[in-house]
Amino acid sequence: MTNTPAYWSEATRALAARDPVLKSLIDRHEGLIPGSRGDAFSTLARAIVGQQISVKAAQSIWNRFQSRLGGVNPAAVHGCRHPSLRACGLSSQKIRYLKDLASRFASGGLDPSRWGDLDDEQLILELTQVKGIGRWTAEIFLIFYLGRPDVLPVDDLGLQRAMRINYGGGRSLTLARMQRIGKTWAPWRTVGAWYMWRSLDAVLIKRD
């Protein structure tokens, strides 16, 4: 499933007018953001399951996880015993992370209904209180699940590579330099990042 955020047309016009690198990429690539494959809880749970393993291995574990639970939701994760989760292929560490995520959703500590009232940094801070969710995961969630328009995940290896190629002549850029470039894209840094990834023709989600 894909969708085009309401802000996309305005953002691409503004960025094309101010940045020749982005103009070239915008002219060549259609701007579509992948839609979420589930609710907020299952999206974050899936991000935890997939950390530091291959896409193929993550999908296999996720399939067993879903089958064992009969549906990925806070109550099901909280009620599933440790040995059953281990049998899905999850490490003890990831089980702790998933249990923590489930507890925070169940208690209302994480409440998607109020996320619209939080700015990006407030929401990133809230999400990173969950064990196993770092800033990169939170930023990717803001981009691809919530569709926030002004997020620049400078720790992403793909974005670093793309900006090195497009703005550094192949030489590494400091995070500060990436931030300065990104500042010229505001308030559409998500859109700039998206076209950087498209310039690599690469699929995102590589690290946390």
Buried (B, 14 or more C-beta within 10 A) or exposed (E): EEEEBEBBEEBBEBBBEEBEBBBBBBEEBEBEBEEBEEBBBBBBBBBBBBBEBEEEEBBBBBEBBBEBBEEBBBEBBBEBEEEBBEEBBBBEEBBBBBBBBBBBBBEEEBEEEEBEEEEBEEBBEBBBEBBBBBBBBBBBBBBBBBBBBBBBBBBBEBBBBBBBBBBBEEEEBEEEBBEEBBEEBEEBBBBBBBBBBBBBEEEBBEEB
